[in-house]
Amino acid sequence: MCYNAQAHMKVKSEISINLGKRIKSIRVERGLSLSQLSKDSGVSKAMLGQIERFESSPTVELLWKLSQGLNVEYTSLLTSNDKTLTESTIDQEGDSFTAIYASQHAKIVEIFHISLGPFSEHKREAHSNVKKEYLTLIRGELEVFYNDNWYSMELGQQIQFNANQNHGYRTSNLGSEFINILEYK
């Protein structure tokens, strides 16, 4: 059977290549096999291989799982070893997640500007490496799920919750923008 690499290569952007390289670099640096990272992150070995070969672009949810499995800040997956983070954005189905600050060399805090389109919903599993999340709504309407309930936020309102629980965000027909701060353990 003849394998046509170009036909099967589905590189969506330079971001996909950088993510694949960065994930593999961290995995190898830590002496982890694909099987071990799969076990630690909950991401299948096949998907990890596709990401590292630039055949698949990970979703935001997969990146969160990988950051926890590798025990690194989420933003460290978006940057290379030789660059400091200035701004990294991942666009996913009309939603954007922009990292605007990450503490250097220590897992302390990350700050994101998140823009969700109309009727968008993102659910997150409990973060094992994040202590708290802090949100400030800056545009639109937003409901936040934590403590097994949905809570409506008003413009300018700030909330915080423990991130070691399932949580999520959803919007109405207006969409929303908010600042999300992650405080690491």
Secondary structure, 3 states (H helix, E strand, C coil): CCCCHHHHCCCCCHHHHHHHHHHHHHHHHCCCCHHHHHHHHCCCHHHHHHHHCCCCCCCHHHHHHHHHHHCCCHHHHCCCCCCCCCCEEEEECCEEEEEEEECCCCCCEEEEEEEECCCCEEEECCCCCEEEEEEEEEEECEEEEECCEEEEECCCCEEEEECCCCEEEECCCCCEEEEEEEEEC
